[in-house]
Amino acid sequence: MQTQKVTPESFADAVRDIITEYGDDVGKSVKEDVKETGKKCVELVHQNIDTAGIGGRKYRKSFKDTTTKDTAWITTVEVHSPKHYRLTHLLEFGHVVKVKGKVVGAARAYPHLANAEREAEEQLEKKIAISIRG
């Protein structure tokens, strides 16, 4: 921690400068945390795909993290499969099987995204708490 001498007249400016510097540092750390967590979430999805028994390397490799918004105050990372988004929904939630309009069965769900999302959220919360504490 750095000390500095201030006069009563410059006290408000000194406090404002310290708070601004702290906010900038925390903001940068949180942005990095969000981006790192996006990459970690992709790894978790890959692990969950393997664990769930979903075959297909193309499907597994199609997941990626994309920074969808990156401003001074907001950073948003989306984990998705741009090539297989329809398949992703069907595998995650299951679906009914129809033949000529008649329901003949159901395909079971292979949950592989929800758990990764939940774990990534928990990790991000912990990382942000650490970043705020300094």
N, C-alpha and C positions, 0 to 999 in steps of 0.2 A: 504494500500500500504506500502510496506516495503522499507526502505531506507538503502542504504549501501554506504560506502565510497570506491571509487576506485581511483587508480592512473591513470594518462594518459596512462601508458603502459598497464594496465589491463582493460581499458575502452571497447575495442572491445570484449574481453571475457565476460565481465559483460553484455553487450548488447546482445550478442549471447545467453547467459544463460537465460536472461529474455524472449527473443523471443521464445526460445525453450520451456520454461516452459509454456508460453502463448499458444503456438501451441498445446502442449500436453493437456492442460486443455480444449481448445476449441475442439480438436479432440475427447476427451472423452465425452464431452457434446453433440456434434453432433451425435456420435454413439448412445448415450442414446435417443436423440431426434428421430432418425430414427426408433429405435426399439419401442419406445412408440407410434409413429405415425402409425406403422404397426398394433399394437394392436388396436388403435383407429379406423383405417380403417376397420378392421374386424367388430367392433361394428357398424360402419356406414353402412356397407354392410348388416348386420343383420337388421338394422332399415329400410333400403331401400327395402329389400325383403318383410318385413311386410307391408310397405307403398304401394308397387307396387301390393300387393295382390297375391303374389306368394305363393302357399300353399306348405306344406311339411316341416316338422321339420328336416328331414334328410338332405334335401338340405341346409337349413339354417345353421344347425350345422356343415356342412362339410367344411365351409370356415375357413381358418386358415392363420396365418402369419408364414412365414418361412424365416430365415436368410439364404440367398443363397450365400452371400459372406461377409466375415468379416476379413479384413486385417488391417494393420496399417493405411492405407489411405482410404480404401473404405469399407463401410458397405451397403449391399443391402438387403432389405426385400421385399419378394414377398407375396402378398395376393392372395390366390387362393383356388379353391375347387379341391383337387386331385381326388376325387371320381366322381365328376359330371362336369368335365371340358367341355365336349361336350354339355351338357344341358345348362351350363352357357352361352356359345356362342349363342345358339339358343334362349334362353330367353332374353338375352341382346339386340340382333339385330333383332329378329323375323326371320321367314323363310317361304318359299313357301311350300305348301302341295301338294304332288303328289300322285296320285293313278294310278298304272300301267303305270307310265311314263308320265301321263298327269297332268298338273297343274290344281288343282281343287279349290285352294284358297290360303290363306296366314294366317299364325299365327302372331298375332301382337307382337311387341317387348315389353318387360317389363324391361326398363332400371333400373338397380340397382347397377351397378358397376362404370360406368363413373362418376356419381355424387359423389360417395364415394371417388373415386380416386382424383377428382378435389379438393374436400374439404380437403382431407388428404395432398395434395401438398401444399395448401395454409397454413394449420396449420404448416406443417414442415418448410416452408419458414419463418414464424413468429418465430417459436421456434429457428431456427438457427440464425436469426438476433439477438434475445435476448442473445443467447449463445455467439455470437461473441462480443457483446457489454459488456458482463460480468455482 
